[in-house]
Amino acid sequence: MHNGLIYNMFKFNSTYFLLAMLLLVIEIAIALYIPDGFIRHYLGDLLVVILIYCFLRSIFKVSVAPLAFGVLLFAYSIEILQYFDFVGRLGLSQNILLSVVLGSTFDWMDILMYTIGIFIVLIWELLLRKKKVNLPA
């Protein structure tokens, strides 16, 4: 029975996977080709939580709200680690990949962008649910 419970948590969703891959390509393009400004500093942060949500939603069969808030808490946690210079304290500041993934600078605007990103996810999911309910049989 326990194995059945774990098995039922996994369900591949190609739509969310394709969305995640599209967002990943956009995030990489932003990182490589947009050195500064609004898109780099704010839109990228907003999109990253949507990317993480879509990726997790593509492999796990879980409810929308718990997953969305879990992603938001994860993003907040990473930002808190930045506040305490986690990468620097571990002596890994020279590790470019780790510095990019975990970041190095705490910013309240990042917190705001993560929050807005998750609100977009919740609104999108609500609209999808309403659309499914309103479809004729």
Stockholm file with secondary structure:
# STOCKHOLM 1.0

chainA/1-137         MHNGLIYNMFKFNSTYFLLAMLLLVIEIAIALYIPDGFIRHYLGDLLVVILIYCFLRSIFKVSVAPLAFGVLLFAYSIEILQYFDFVGRLGLSQNILLSVVLGSTFDWMDILMYTIGIFIVLIWELLLRKKKVNLPA
#=GR chainA/1-137 SS CHHHHHHHHBCCCHHHHHHHHHHHHHHHHHHHHCCSSHIIIIIHHHHHHHHHHHHHHHHBCCCHHHHHHHHHHHHHHHHHHHHTTHHHHTTCTTCHHHHHHHCSCCCHHHHHHHHHHHHHHHHHHHHHHHHHHHSCC
#=GC SS_cons         CHHHHHHHHBCCCHHHHHHHHHHHHHHHHHHHHCCSSHIIIIIHHHHHHHHHHHHHHHHBCCCHHHHHHHHHHHHHHHHHHHHTTHHHHTTCTTCHHHHHHHCSCCCHHHHHHHHHHHHHHHHHHHHHHHHHHHSCC
//
